[in-house]
Amino acid sequence: MPEKGEIIIRFDDVSFGHSPIRPILDMVNFSVRRGLKIALMGQNGAGKSTLFQLIAGEFIPDNGSIHMPPGYSIGIARQVIPRDQFDLTIREYFKNCFEGKVYDIDPRIDKVLEVVHLHAPKDKIINDFSGGQQARLLLASALIQNPDLLLLDEPTNNLDKEGIASLTKYLIEYKKTVIVISHDSNFLNSFTEGVLYLDIYNRKVEQYSGNYIDVVREITIRVERERRKNAQFERHIQEKKSRANYFANKGGKMRILAKRMRESAARAEESKVSIRREDRTIRNFTISTGKEHVGVMLNIGSLSIMRNHKIVNRAANISLRKDRHMLLTGPNGIGKSTLLENLAQGTEGGATISDGVRVGYYRQDFSTLNFDETVLRTLQSAMDNPNEQILRSTAAGFLITDDLMRARVGDLSEGQKGLVAFAQLVLMEPNLLILDEPTNHINFRHLPIIAKALDQYAGAMILVSHIPEFIKQIRIDEILDLENLPC
């Protein structure tokens, strides 16, 4: 890493795991200097959020030590607001970010909400905000503390283009240390100066200097070089083993030669490099519609939106049939997520889902999943007639291993929960897909594959997404703009 100042974080032989069967770090060593802006990379489930919690002191290492200066302040932007804070007002929520009384809290709130592009009265209750607005509050709760070390976990989720630009400017101008987890490569490349790479397989942290794109290119070149080297070793191994078997059958001195060839093959086997396997992406997949449905699946005659923090009704004239894809748009806070939830639950007064329509609902906070259930039971419950072979093949396609199948959904990373949710949709075979920000927390390598599956989906679909590049890859037949509905 470029030397900007003294070392303010040092991991010395740190090992940690949530349980003996779920190790995260194994004898990890790295350091971070004051004032650096760093990206933390790694596959979904590698333990990036856990590493943040170790730095913040919320977890204690099983072995090794973590060194930081005394009195060093840390602000961490988490991925979800704890449910026990849902009844707080904005002002109360931000006051909880500080120890002791803060006399200038209102101007601080105004400034930080401007950075995250969120405007709302300070007496508004957290539970009244949409999922996207709550994500902005989470980000603002870290920024308002102006900490010595800023830890940001997927900060661009739910930010629009202007919001990302505003946050980027803030981070570029921030004089202190920043470590960011994000799958937005352009965002990371705009301000990072180094990368920490958490390898899910060897549970080590590798350290790189340079901007994000340069580091990714360096890693890609190294992986390809390792693959070529291993291919050469593999050819040598197979050749020596074949000749060893041939000479062993000859008897006499030929057996000595066969032994030497086996030893040569063994040395080549030991020389093979452990290739970074987490560069894998999910397999191509199809969301089938199961039993066909004829005619209109969803009819929306009217709907409710938020205007000036009040619920108002608006007329609509929407009928969705099979093979029709609708994009739902509108600014944060207008009620997109609430509308999708009401449609999925059949509680939107002016909307009707036809009898026999099977609804697949992807919710951005994954609250449709039972966090206390195992992944296996979660996937089994999506199938009318559970088939072990189909279930495990589908799960494997989404990088859900046998170990993960036995894990509780609540113990998974947010990215892994997203992959479980998609696997659930595949097994469910819905006629109507309702998707609320399906790119959140998902590794950017998986997004083209997900977009392809949605583009080819033959049922009716309603999509909300703030990622233009993702939307461009999906066939959209009509757009429902909540901001421009007639009164």
HUGI-V910096 format. One record per helix or strand. SS is the DSSP state (a for helix, b for strand). FROM is the first residue (numbers start at 0). TO is the last residue. If there is no record, write none. Layout:
SS&FROM&TO ; SS&FROM&TO
This chain:
b&6&16 ; b&22&32 ; b&36&40 ; a&47&54 ; b&62&66 ; b&73&76 ; a&82&84 ; b&88&88 ; a&89&94 ; a&104&114 ; b&124&124 ; a&125&127 ; a&130&142 ; b&148&152 ; a&160&172 ; b&176&180 ; a&184&188 ; b&193&197 ; b&204&208 ; a&211&247 ; a&253&270 ; a&276&278 ; b&297&306 ; b&309&319 ; b&324&328 ; a&335&344 ; b&350&352 ; b&358&361 ; b&373&373 ; a&374&379 ; a&387&396 ; a&401&405 ; b&407&407 ; a&408&410 ; a&413&427 ; b&431&435 ; a&443&454 ; b&459&463 ; a&467&470 ; b&477&480 ; a&481&483
